[in-house]
């Protein structure tokens, strides 16, 4: 972010602060400040977060470890704004990324500009339990992706999420929830989006993307929205369970992973094919114990990209399946141990990659919940007929 852009953002904050009727400084982790307009027709909560990551990797075989490498970086650095406009029934969220990882991916499809905007969305509660969302935000896909990177149980998300998630897109979402009986809650979501991911400026190249999500909470709501946070930091007093499923259909998709991955370019412009992705997930928490499981499956009408004469372009849709199982236990003084197993099985005949199995052990110290924490983990990736890398990570999160 250049100096002029940074100065503009800071100036906006100062002006908002000066002209607001009420200014409340929240406690640590609840934002930098809360603003309410003079006539109470708008509000704004601003927060900031940073995530620092150190990584060490080694190749491994029966003879030991070799080819060591290491890196340190600002993994995430973000500003977040939320509140309501005109009426409490019209909410908004704006999240801006500033680290190199946050803004990378500039191309002709993003106007050759960094991808600063993560979320920019309006949420209108237009009738009872119905909400209409419009803008760019996460699609209602796999649970692990919807969980914020600020609230993860381990240092980062799994290989399942890396290979199969449908992330953010620009479009509309209709969301609703109701009680089936007593505490039993059901949530539904439908989304129509552009189908090419976030910050796209060139218009829709293929068809549109359609996502449906259904979720069941038979024992009632989790405390503190814990069904979308890693670990049982609230130490649920009674068992809580959430079971979700999502189906995503990307019509005439032009990327190798639905709305993610690389563009499939051919001699006519872009290769198009219908891509379907299916997710099933579950979250369980009780007295400090937590478990999350996910299954993902992707298929395509014709996964091998071709030119107009039928010759392959060397691009293929990443079709296949994956399983992720993750669990942890929160001890006294907020120390947590966790473990994860991930299996990724892409179609070797099409993708040309073998089965991947990754095993991860993690340790976390929650100083102020997810708002200030230190996390570390070690992962072993088992790939048949290839070198098996060992990875150690240490991460510090701070959220104002």
PEHUTA-V397801 format. One record per run of one state. SS is the DSSP state (hx for helix, st for strand, lp for the rest). FROM is the first residue (numbers start at 0). TO is the last residue. If there is no record, write none. Layout:
SS:FROM:TO ; SS:FROM:TO
This chain:
lp:0:1 ; hx:2:18 ; lp:19:20 ; st:21:23 ; lp:24:31 ; st:32:35 ; lp:36:40 ; st:41:60 ; lp:61:62 ; st:63:84 ; lp:85:88 ; st:89:96 ; lp:97:98 ; hx:99:102 ; lp:103:106 ; hx:107:109 ; lp:110:115 ; st:116:126 ; lp:127:128 ; st:129:137 ; lp:138:141 ; hx:142:145 ; lp:146:157 ; hx:158:163 ; lp:164:166 ; st:167:180 ; lp:181:182 ; st:183:192 ; lp:193:207 ; st:208:216 ; lp:217:221 ; hx:222:227 ; lp:228:238 ; st:239:252 ; lp:253:253 ; st:254:257 ; lp:258:258 ; st:259:262 ; lp:263:263 ; st:264:265 ; lp:266:267 ; st:268:269 ; lp:270:271 ; st:272:285 ; lp:286:287 ; st:288:299 ; lp:300:302 ; st:303:305 ; lp:306:310 ; st:311:315 ; lp:316:318 ; st:319:329 ; lp:330:330 ; hx:331:333 ; st:334:345 ; lp:346:346 ; hx:347:350 ; lp:351:354 ; st:355:367 ; hx:368:370 ; st:371:382 ; lp:383:386 ; st:387:398 ; lp:399:399
